[in-house]
Amino acid sequence: MIAENIKKIEAQLPSHVTLVAVSKTKPIHLLEEAYNGGQRFFGENRVNELVEKHEKLPKDIQWHMIGHLQSKKVKLIAPFISLIHGVDSFKLLSEINKQGLNNDRVIDCLLQFHIANEETKFGFSYEEVEELLDDPLFFELKNVRIVGVMGMATFTENSEQISNEFNLLATYFAKLSSNQFKFADYFKEISMGMSGDYQLAVEAGSTMVRVGSAIFGSR
Ligand SMILES: *Cc1c(COP(=O)(O)O)cnc(C)c1O
């Protein structure tokens, strides 16, 4: 079942779009089913659960931290995490840098933008990101690498609104690509799209969709 779901979704995605299987709250055996079907990118939003699953599952899985991350928990995932999607403060970014240094590695991150018309979603405004990138302190962070942007659309049935929000994120990405990241070929990811809206996200230019319930069933 799960491998079938993954195949169906993959068939709808252009080849340059990465499918991140969001396995939060799901038991190990369901992740194994996805793994045996060829899935290698998994997303989790709780650090303790992520660490436990990393310990129990094959080591060629690329683990993505997709949810809100507390600074004090960064050290637990720093040795192995392959991408942190939800960077939404300078404080968090510098803690990731510190733990990257401790583990002698560079940790890939996405800057999370607030694109939804909801108070509760985390993320930067465009102005805040410009400020962060202009800050001389940012250039001292040698153990983090900003490889793109991430955002979540409003939880709504209104697909026009969702598309508008995804297009806004794509516009932010394009602006950063041609300015602050002009010579950074690694700056190439737009993480947007979940089970309910990944088609709209792909239309708007997503390079990475984070899909949970459409693969593993509802939570
Ligand atoms: C849970 C979650 C997803 C996946 O949601 P589904 O609707 O189950 O596909 C994607 N992104 C983030 C940040 C999440 O927390």
The ligand as an SDF file (V2000), in Angstrom:
LIG
                    3D

 15 15  0  0  0  0  0  0  0  0999 V2000
    3.0200   17.2420    8.9030 C   0  0  0  0  0  0  0  0  0  0  0  0
    3.7420   18.1300    7.9740 C   0  0  0  0  0  0  0  0  0  0  0  0
    3.7240   17.8950    6.5850 C   0  0  0  0  0  0  0  0  0  0  0  0
    2.9370   16.7780    5.9390 C   0  0  0  0  0  0  0  0  0  0  0  0
    1.5620   16.9830    6.0640 O   0  0  0  0  0  0  0  0  0  0  0  0
    0.4970   16.0570    5.2840 P   0  0  0  0  0  0  0  0  0  0  0  0
   -0.6920   16.9250    5.1530 O   0  0  0  0  0  0  0  0  0  0  0  0
    0.2770   14.8610    6.1400 O   0  0  0  0  0  0  0  0  0  0  0  0
    1.0960   15.7020    3.9660 O   0  0  0  0  0  0  0  0  0  0  0  0
    4.4640   18.7470    5.7840 C   0  0  0  0  0  0  0  0  0  0  0  0
    5.1800   19.7730    6.2910 N   0  0  0  0  0  0  0  0  0  0  0  0
    5.2320   20.0200    7.6090 C   0  0  0  0  0  0  0  0  0  0  0  0
    6.0470   21.1700    8.1000 C   0  0  0  0  0  0  0  0  0  0  0  0
    4.4970   19.2270    8.4940 C   0  0  0  0  0  0  0  0  0  0  0  0
    4.5430   19.4930    9.8070 O   0  0  0  0  0  0  0  0  0  0  0  0
  1  2  1  0
  2  3  1  0
  2 14  2  0
  3  4  1  0
  3 10  2  0
  4  5  1  0
  5  6  1  0
  6  7  2  0
  6  8  1  0
  6  9  1  0
 10 11  1  0
 11 12  2  0
 12 13  1  0
 12 14  1  0
 14 15  1  0
M  END
$$$$
